[in-house]
Amino acid sequence: MARPFDDATRRNIAARCAEFTRLPASEPAPSLKRAAVAIALVEGSEPQGGTALLLTLRAAGLRAHRGQWALPGGRCDDGESAVTAALRELHEELGLEIDESHVLGLLDEYPTRSGYLITPVVVWAGASTIISPNPVEVASVHRIPLENIEQLNAFDFTAIPESDRRVIRYRHAGQFIHAPTAALIYQFREVLAGRATRVAELEQPVFAWK
């Protein structure tokens, strides 16, 4: 079912985020650095329209995780909150200037194999938002309709010999998107449905461990 990009949808998602009880925020282990990503909600592309989230393909020239699918985001600067970092990264990567009044909520922190503790920040962007990707960081931007991630078969789980944890995958444009991105989108899908599903134990593929 499509979710119109309107104030009723914004209020509904904000209410779902408010109902969601996050796991207590934790101090990262010495080996983990704090990071934040934005689950940025925008108007979907025609003809599907509706409400969509922004997904990026990281530029090939980046030092880490080049060419991988990601939510807009990055490392928190010293003394910077997760919200401030997510909004700053939205501006740096996609040219979106959004203030804290557009934040709908936060999801659980996710520890990555590559040494980060990620806080997802759900953000409502305006209907007239102009996206201007920074080519140094972003190869392409994709609007993923929320109805796509809400389909029963949108995500699947597999196993790898290197871990006893389940590997989560989300299929987009004929490719698999893995954790952490897939795990964060999956938890957001569950929050939309009113379910408090935890994702920290969902595994990443080995190529993302570095």
PAVOTOR-137262 format. One record per residue (C-alpha): residue number from 1; residue in three letters; chain; x, y, z. Coordinates in nm, 3 decimals. Layout:
N
r pos = NUM; code = ALA; unit = A; x = X; y = Y; z = Z
...
***
This chain:
210
r pos = 1; code = MET; unit = A; x = 0.000; y = 0.000; z = 0.000
r pos = 2; code = ALA; unit = A; x = 0.145; y = 0.336; z = -0.105
r pos = 3; code = ARG; unit = A; x = 0.190; y = 0.599; z = 0.165
r pos = 4; code = PRO; unit = A; x = 0.107; y = 0.947; z = 0.029
r pos = 5; code = PHE; unit = A; x = 0.373; y = 1.209; z = 0.089
r pos = 6; code = ASP; unit = A; x = 0.157; y = 1.431; z = 0.306
r pos = 7; code = ASP; unit = A; x = 0.116; y = 1.557; z = 0.659
r pos = 8; code = ALA; unit = A; x = -0.100; y = 1.260; z = 0.761
r pos = 9; code = THR; unit = A; x = 0.181; y = 1.022; z = 0.668
r pos = 10; code = ARG; unit = A; x = 0.435; y = 1.239; z = 0.850
r pos = 11; code = ARG; unit = A; x = 0.223; y = 1.236; z = 1.166
r pos = 12; code = ASN; unit = A; x = 0.170; y = 0.859; z = 1.140
r pos = 13; code = ILE; unit = A; x = 0.542; y = 0.787; z = 1.106
r pos = 14; code = ALA; unit = A; x = 0.627; y = 1.030; z = 1.386
r pos = 15; code = ALA; unit = A; x = 0.376; y = 0.849; z = 1.609
r pos = 16; code = ARG; unit = A; x = 0.528; y = 0.510; z = 1.524
r pos = 17; code = CYS; unit = A; x = 0.874; y = 0.642; z = 1.608
r pos = 18; code = ALA; unit = A; x = 0.746; y = 0.784; z = 1.938
r pos = 19; code = GLU; unit = A; x = 0.591; y = 0.447; z = 2.026
r pos = 20; code = PHE; unit = A; x = 0.916; y = 0.266; z = 1.955
r pos = 21; code = THR; unit = A; x = 1.126; y = 0.207; z = 2.269
r pos = 22; code = ARG; unit = A; x = 1.492; y = 0.222; z = 2.177
r pos = 23; code = LEU; unit = A; x = 1.744; y = 0.008; z = 2.352
r pos = 24; code = PRO; unit = A; x = 1.935; y = 0.227; z = 2.601
r pos = 25; code = ALA; unit = A; x = 2.204; y = 0.431; z = 2.429
r pos = 26; code = SER; unit = A; x = 2.543; y = 0.283; z = 2.507
r pos = 27; code = GLU; unit = A; x = 2.893; y = 0.414; z = 2.529
r pos = 28; code = PRO; unit = A; x = 3.088; y = 0.256; z = 2.247
r pos = 29; code = ALA; unit = A; x = 3.366; y = 0.013; z = 2.320
r pos = 30; code = PRO; unit = A; x = 3.710; y = 0.172; z = 2.281
r pos = 31; code = SER; unit = A; x = 3.735; y = 0.016; z = 1.936
r pos = 32; code = LEU; unit = A; x = 3.406; y = 0.167; z = 1.813
r pos = 33; code = LYS; unit = A; x = 3.360; y = 0.519; z = 1.677
r pos = 34; code = ARG; unit = A; x = 3.024; y = 0.693; z = 1.683
r pos = 35; code = ALA; unit = A; x = 2.845; y = 0.752; z = 1.353
r pos = 36; code = ALA; unit = A; x = 2.497; y = 0.853; z = 1.240
r pos = 37; code = VAL; unit = A; x = 2.288; y = 0.799; z = 0.929
r pos = 38; code = ALA; unit = A; x = 1.968; y = 0.962; z = 0.808
r pos = 39; code = ILE; unit = A; x = 1.662; y = 0.769; z = 0.704
r pos = 40; code = ALA; unit = A; x = 1.548; y = 1.067; z = 0.499
r pos = 41; code = LEU; unit = A; x = 1.188; y = 1.057; z = 0.380
r pos = 42; code = VAL; unit = A; x = 1.105; y = 1.238; z = 0.058
r pos = 43; code = GLU; unit = A; x = 0.845; y = 1.234; z = -0.216
r pos = 44; code = GLY; unit = A; x = 0.885; y = 0.930; z = -0.440
r pos = 45; code = SER; unit = A; x = 0.955; y = 0.943; z = -0.809
r pos = 46; code = GLU; unit = A; x = 0.676; y = 0.925; z = -1.063
r pos = 47; code = PRO; unit = A; x = 0.478; y = 0.725; z = -1.156
r pos = 48; code = GLN; unit = A; x = 0.485; y = 0.548; z = -0.818
r pos = 49; code = GLY; unit = A; x = 0.505; y = 0.864; z = -0.609
r pos = 50; code = GLY; unit = A; x = 0.415; y = 0.836; z = -0.242
r pos = 51; code = THR; unit = A; x = 0.670; y = 0.849; z = 0.038
r pos = 52; code = ALA; unit = A; x = 1.020; y = 0.715; z = -0.022
r pos = 53; code = LEU; unit = A; x = 1.351; y = 0.697; z = 0.163
r pos = 54; code = LEU; unit = A; x = 1.683; y = 0.809; z = 0.015
r pos = 55; code = LEU; unit = A; x = 1.949; y = 0.550; z = -0.056
r pos = 56; code = THR; unit = A; x = 2.289; y = 0.632; z = -0.200
r pos = 57; code = LEU; unit = A; x = 2.555; y = 0.444; z = -0.389
r pos = 58; code = ARG; unit = A; x = 2.892; y = 0.548; z = -0.249
r pos = 59; code = ALA; unit = A; x = 3.143; y = 0.697; z = -0.491
r pos = 60; code = ALA; unit = A; x = 3.414; y = 0.471; z = -0.630
r pos = 61; code = GLY; unit = A; x = 3.691; y = 0.707; z = -0.514
r pos = 62; code = LEU; unit = A; x = 3.614; y = 0.690; z = -0.143
r pos = 63; code = ARG; unit = A; x = 3.874; y = 0.538; z = 0.087
r pos = 64; code = ALA; unit = A; x = 3.630; y = 0.308; z = 0.273
r pos = 65; code = HIS; unit = A; x = 3.327; y = 0.110; z = 0.154
r pos = 66; code = ARG; unit = A; x = 3.357; y = 0.247; z = -0.198
r pos = 67; code = GLY; unit = A; x = 3.082; y = 0.149; z = -0.438
r pos = 68; code = GLN; unit = A; x = 2.856; y = 0.018; z = -0.161
r pos = 69; code = TRP; unit = A; x = 2.493; y = 0.104; z = -0.093
r pos = 70; code = ALA; unit = A; x = 2.441; y = 0.330; z = 0.209
r pos = 71; code = LEU; unit = A; x = 2.208; y = 0.564; z = 0.388
r pos = 72; code = PRO; unit = A; x = 2.340; y = 0.923; z = 0.396
r pos = 73; code = GLY; unit = A; x = 2.565; y = 0.959; z = 0.698
r pos = 74; code = GLY; unit = A; x = 2.909; y = 0.931; z = 0.848
r pos = 75; code = ARG; unit = A; x = 3.123; y = 0.966; z = 1.155
r pos = 76; code = CYS; unit = A; x = 3.020; y = 1.201; z = 1.436
r pos = 77; code = ASP; unit = A; x = 3.261; y = 1.487; z = 1.499
r pos = 78; code = ASP; unit = A; x = 3.392; y = 1.535; z = 1.853
r pos = 79; code = GLY; unit = A; x = 3.110; y = 1.651; z = 2.079
r pos = 80; code = GLU; unit = A; x = 2.853; y = 1.618; z = 1.801
r pos = 81; code = SER; unit = A; x = 2.518; y = 1.450; z = 1.865
r pos = 82; code = ALA; unit = A; x = 2.383; y = 1.181; z = 1.635
r pos = 83; code = VAL; unit = A; x = 2.107; y = 1.415; z = 1.514
r pos = 84; code = THR; unit = A; x = 2.349; y = 1.696; z = 1.436
r pos = 85; code = ALA; unit = A; x = 2.583; y = 1.456; z = 1.255
r pos = 86; code = ALA; unit = A; x = 2.304; y = 1.303; z = 1.046
r pos = 87; code = LEU; unit = A; x = 2.174; y = 1.644; z = 0.939
r pos = 88; code = ARG; unit = A; x = 2.526; y = 1.766; z = 0.862
r pos = 89; code = GLU; unit = A; x = 2.595; y = 1.460; z = 0.648
r pos = 90; code = LEU; unit = A; x = 2.267; y = 1.507; z = 0.461
r pos = 91; code = HIS; unit = A; x = 2.386; y = 1.854; z = 0.368
r pos = 92; code = GLU; unit = A; x = 2.740; y = 1.749; z = 0.281
r pos = 93; code = GLU; unit = A; x = 2.639; y = 1.447; z = 0.072
r pos = 94; code = LEU; unit = A; x = 2.309; y = 1.554; z = -0.084
r pos = 95; code = GLY; unit = A; x = 2.285; y = 1.931; z = -0.037
r pos = 96; code = LEU; unit = A; x = 1.979; y = 1.902; z = 0.187
r pos = 97; code = GLU; unit = A; x = 1.949; y = 2.170; z = 0.455
r pos = 98; code = ILE; unit = A; x = 1.708; y = 2.037; z = 0.717
r pos = 99; code = ASP; unit = A; x = 1.684; y = 2.141; z = 1.080
r pos = 100; code = GLU; unit = A; x = 1.601; y = 1.940; z = 1.391
r pos = 101; code = SER; unit = A; x = 1.230; y = 2.020; z = 1.366
r pos = 102; code = HIS; unit = A; x = 1.219; y = 1.767; z = 1.079
r pos = 103; code = VAL; unit = A; x = 1.349; y = 1.479; z = 1.293
r pos = 104; code = LEU; unit = A; x = 1.079; y = 1.218; z = 1.359
r pos = 105; code = GLY; unit = A; x = 1.277; y = 0.985; z = 1.583
r pos = 106; code = LEU; unit = A; x = 1.580; y = 0.763; z = 1.639
r pos = 107; code = LEU; unit = A; x = 1.620; y = 0.388; z = 1.601
r pos = 108; code = ASP; unit = A; x = 1.853; y = 0.146; z = 1.781
r pos = 109; code = GLU; unit = A; x = 2.228; y = 0.180; z = 1.757
r pos = 110; code = TYR; unit = A; x = 2.397; y = -0.075; z = 1.531
r pos = 111; code = PRO; unit = A; x = 2.760; y = -0.187; z = 1.589
r pos = 112; code = THR; unit = A; x = 2.946; y = -0.258; z = 1.265
r pos = 113; code = ARG; unit = A; x = 3.231; y = -0.497; z = 1.198
r pos = 114; code = SER; unit = A; x = 3.430; y = -0.206; z = 1.056
r pos = 115; code = GLY; unit = A; x = 3.440; y = -0.030; z = 1.393
r pos = 116; code = TYR; unit = A; x = 3.142; y = 0.206; z = 1.412
r pos = 117; code = LEU; unit = A; x = 2.836; y = 0.240; z = 1.634
r pos = 118; code = ILE; unit = A; x = 2.567; y = 0.381; z = 1.405
r pos = 119; code = THR; unit = A; x = 2.262; y = 0.576; z = 1.522
r pos = 120; code = PRO; unit = A; x = 1.981; y = 0.595; z = 1.261
r pos = 121; code = VAL; unit = A; x = 1.790; y = 0.926; z = 1.258
r pos = 122; code = VAL; unit = A; x = 1.449; y = 0.935; z = 1.085
r pos = 123; code = VAL; unit = A; x = 1.402; y = 1.269; z = 0.905
r pos = 124; code = TRP; unit = A; x = 1.108; y = 1.414; z = 0.711
r pos = 125; code = ALA; unit = A; x = 1.225; y = 1.625; z = 0.415
r pos = 126; code = GLY; unit = A; x = 1.006; y = 1.883; z = 0.242
r pos = 127; code = ALA; unit = A; x = 0.810; y = 1.804; z = -0.073
r pos = 128; code = SER; unit = A; x = 1.005; y = 2.067; z = -0.269
r pos = 129; code = THR; unit = A; x = 1.341; y = 1.929; z = -0.160
r pos = 130; code = ILE; unit = A; x = 1.613; y = 1.965; z = -0.422
r pos = 131; code = ILE; unit = A; x = 1.879; y = 1.696; z = -0.402
r pos = 132; code = SER; unit = A; x = 2.229; y = 1.792; z = -0.519
r pos = 133; code = PRO; unit = A; x = 2.462; y = 1.493; z = -0.468
r pos = 134; code = ASN; unit = A; x = 2.827; y = 1.562; z = -0.392
r pos = 135; code = PRO; unit = A; x = 3.009; y = 1.359; z = -0.662
r pos = 136; code = VAL; unit = A; x = 3.311; y = 1.313; z = -0.439
r pos = 137; code = GLU; unit = A; x = 3.100; y = 1.107; z = -0.198
r pos = 138; code = VAL; unit = A; x = 2.792; y = 0.993; z = -0.391
r pos = 139; code = ALA; unit = A; x = 2.778; y = 0.809; z = -0.723
r pos = 140; code = SER; unit = A; x = 2.396; y = 0.805; z = -0.740
r pos = 141; code = VAL; unit = A; x = 2.084; y = 0.866; z = -0.530
r pos = 142; code = HIS; unit = A; x = 1.777; y = 0.642; z = -0.527
r pos = 143; code = ARG; unit = A; x = 1.426; y = 0.700; z = -0.391
r pos = 144; code = ILE; unit = A; x = 1.300; y = 0.374; z = -0.241
r pos = 145; code = PRO; unit = A; x = 0.919; y = 0.373; z = -0.198
r pos = 146; code = LEU; unit = A; x = 0.818; y = 0.270; z = 0.152
r pos = 147; code = GLU; unit = A; x = 0.573; y = 0.022; z = 0.005
r pos = 148; code = ASN; unit = A; x = 0.873; y = -0.163; z = -0.143
r pos = 149; code = ILE; unit = A; x = 1.039; y = -0.219; z = 0.195
r pos = 150; code = GLU; unit = A; x = 0.704; y = -0.315; z = 0.349
r pos = 151; code = GLN; unit = A; x = 0.650; y = -0.610; z = 0.115
r pos = 152; code = LEU; unit = A; x = 0.667; y = -0.948; z = 0.287
r pos = 153; code = ASN; unit = A; x = 0.949; y = -1.070; z = 0.063
r pos = 154; code = ALA; unit = A; x = 1.151; y = -0.746; z = 0.064
r pos = 155; code = PHE; unit = A; x = 1.418; y = -0.893; z = 0.295
r pos = 156; code = ASP; unit = A; x = 1.570; y = -1.234; z = 0.327
r pos = 157; code = PHE; unit = A; x = 1.825; y = -1.402; z = 0.549
r pos = 158; code = THR; unit = A; x = 2.115; y = -1.629; z = 0.469
r pos = 159; code = ALA; unit = A; x = 2.414; y = -1.786; z = 0.640
r pos = 160; code = ILE; unit = A; x = 2.790; y = -1.758; z = 0.597
r pos = 161; code = PRO; unit = A; x = 3.057; y = -1.998; z = 0.728
r pos = 162; code = GLU; unit = A; x = 3.243; y = -1.715; z = 0.903
r pos = 163; code = SER; unit = A; x = 2.962; y = -1.640; z = 1.152
r pos = 164; code = ASP; unit = A; x = 2.673; y = -1.808; z = 1.333
r pos = 165; code = ARG; unit = A; x = 2.463; y = -1.490; z = 1.299
r pos = 166; code = ARG; unit = A; x = 2.205; y = -1.445; z = 1.022
r pos = 167; code = VAL; unit = A; x = 2.302; y = -1.224; z = 0.729
r pos = 168; code = ILE; unit = A; x = 2.021; y = -0.990; z = 0.623
r pos = 169; code = ARG; unit = A; x = 1.974; y = -0.883; z = 0.260
r pos = 170; code = TYR; unit = A; x = 1.747; y = -0.638; z = 0.079
r pos = 171; code = ARG; unit = A; x = 1.715; y = -0.662; z = -0.298
r pos = 172; code = HIS; unit = A; x = 1.726; y = -0.339; z = -0.499
r pos = 173; code = ALA; unit = A; x = 1.786; y = -0.286; z = -0.870
r pos = 174; code = GLY; unit = A; x = 1.885; y = -0.649; z = -0.915
r pos = 175; code = GLN; unit = A; x = 2.147; y = -0.633; z = -0.639
r pos = 176; code = PHE; unit = A; x = 2.160; y = -0.731; z = -0.274
r pos = 177; code = ILE; unit = A; x = 2.203; y = -0.458; z = -0.014
r pos = 178; code = HIS; unit = A; x = 2.347; y = -0.594; z = 0.309
r pos = 179; code = ALA; unit = A; x = 2.389; y = -0.481; z = 0.670
r pos = 180; code = PRO; unit = A; x = 2.438; y = -0.233; z = 0.818
r pos = 181; code = THR; unit = A; x = 2.218; y = -0.053; z = 0.562
r pos = 182; code = ALA; unit = A; x = 1.976; y = -0.344; z = 0.517
r pos = 183; code = ALA; unit = A; x = 1.949; y = -0.397; z = 0.893
r pos = 184; code = LEU; unit = A; x = 1.865; y = -0.031; z = 0.959
r pos = 185; code = ILE; unit = A; x = 1.605; y = -0.018; z = 0.682
r pos = 186; code = TYR; unit = A; x = 1.459; y = -0.345; z = 0.812
r pos = 187; code = GLN; unit = A; x = 1.418; y = -0.207; z = 1.163
r pos = 188; code = PHE; unit = A; x = 1.253; y = 0.105; z = 1.019
r pos = 189; code = ARG; unit = A; x = 1.012; y = -0.121; z = 0.826
r pos = 190; code = GLU; unit = A; x = 0.930; y = -0.299; z = 1.150
r pos = 191; code = VAL; unit = A; x = 0.876; y = 0.030; z = 1.334
r pos = 192; code = LEU; unit = A; x = 0.630; y = 0.135; z = 1.061
r pos = 193; code = ALA; unit = A; x = 0.437; y = -0.184; z = 1.139
r pos = 194; code = GLY; unit = A; x = 0.442; y = -0.116; z = 1.513
r pos = 195; code = ARG; unit = A; x = 0.693; y = -0.391; z = 1.591
r pos = 196; code = ALA; unit = A; x = 0.999; y = -0.346; z = 1.815
r pos = 197; code = THR; unit = A; x = 1.231; y = -0.577; z = 1.623
r pos = 198; code = ARG; unit = A; x = 1.598; y = -0.566; z = 1.722
r pos = 199; code = VAL; unit = A; x = 1.868; y = -0.585; z = 1.456
r pos = 200; code = ALA; unit = A; x = 2.208; y = -0.547; z = 1.626
r pos = 201; code = GLU; unit = A; x = 2.277; y = -0.919; z = 1.592
r pos = 202; code = LEU; unit = A; x = 2.205; y = -0.931; z = 1.220
r pos = 203; code = GLU; unit = A; x = 2.531; y = -1.004; z = 1.042
r pos = 204; code = GLN; unit = A; x = 2.718; y = -0.824; z = 0.767
r pos = 205; code = PRO; unit = A; x = 2.886; y = -1.000; z = 0.473
r pos = 206; code = VAL; unit = A; x = 3.260; y = -1.053; z = 0.508
r pos = 207; code = PHE; unit = A; x = 3.347; y = -0.784; z = 0.251
r pos = 208; code = ALA; unit = A; x = 3.194; y = -0.523; z = 0.485
r pos = 209; code = TRP; unit = A; x = 3.400; y = -0.628; z = 0.787
r pos = 210; code = LYS; unit = A; x = 3.688; y = -0.395; z = 0.697
***
